[in-house]
Amino acid sequence: LVPLGWTFDRADAGRMIDALGHCLNTYWNYKESWRGLQVRGMSQDLSWDHAAELYENVLVKAKYQW
């Protein structure tokens, strides 16, 4: 799995602030890594057609698990 950003495991202000701190640290101190995140993020297919295809795949897999 290629990293596209930062996550936190609970909707908690402290965890979100920690993730934001990691994000800012990368921006300030690791410019090449930051640029890689930008490129990977912008290269994703975020179209409605692609989203619909992924959703349909999930539904088909769920259908055949019964």
C-alpha positions as CSV (number, residue, x, y, z in Angstrom):
1,L,0.0,0.0,0.0
2,V,1.4,3.3,-1.0
3,P,1.0,6.1,1.5
4,L,-1.3,9.0,0.5
5,G,-1.4,10.9,3.7
6,W,-1.9,10.5,7.5
7,T,-4.6,8.8,9.4
8,F,-5.7,8.5,13.0
9,D,-7.7,5.6,14.4
10,R,-10.2,7.5,16.6
11,A,-12.2,10.7,16.2
12,D,-10.2,12.4,18.9
13,A,-8.8,15.9,18.8
14,G,-5.4,14.7,20.2
15,R,-5.0,12.1,17.5
16,M,-5.9,14.5,14.8
17,I,-3.4,17.1,16.1
18,D,-0.7,14.4,16.2
19,A,-1.5,13.5,12.6
20,L,-1.4,17.2,11.6
21,G,2.0,17.5,13.4
22,H,3.4,14.6,11.3
23,C,2.0,16.2,8.2
24,L,3.6,19.6,8.9
25,N,6.9,17.9,9.9
26,T,7.0,16.2,6.5
27,Y,6.1,19.5,4.7
28,W,8.8,21.4,6.5
29,N,11.6,18.8,6.7
30,Y,11.1,16.3,4.0
31,K,10.3,18.2,0.8
32,E,10.9,15.2,-1.5
33,S,8.5,13.0,0.5
34,W,6.0,15.8,0.5
35,R,6.3,16.1,-3.3
36,G,5.8,12.3,-3.6
37,L,2.6,12.5,-1.6
38,Q,1.4,15.3,-3.9
39,V,2.1,13.3,-7.1
40,R,0.5,10.1,-5.7
41,G,-2.5,12.0,-4.6
42,M,-3.0,13.8,-7.8
43,S,-2.5,10.6,-9.9
44,Q,-5.5,8.9,-8.3
45,D,-8.7,8.3,-10.4
46,L,-11.3,10.2,-8.4
47,S,-13.9,10.2,-11.1
48,W,-17.5,9.1,-10.5
49,D,-17.1,6.4,-13.1
50,H,-14.2,4.8,-11.2
51,A,-16.0,5.2,-7.8
52,A,-19.1,3.5,-9.3
53,E,-17.0,0.6,-10.6
54,L,-15.4,0.1,-7.2
55,Y,-18.8,0.2,-5.5
56,E,-20.2,-2.3,-8.0
57,N,-17.3,-4.7,-7.4
58,V,-18.0,-4.6,-3.6
59,L,-21.7,-5.3,-4.2
60,V,-20.9,-8.3,-6.5
61,K,-18.4,-9.8,-4.0
62,A,-21.0,-9.3,-1.2
63,K,-23.7,-11.0,-3.3
64,Y,-21.6,-14.1,-3.9
65,Q,-20.6,-14.5,-0.2
66,W,-24.1,-15.5,0.8
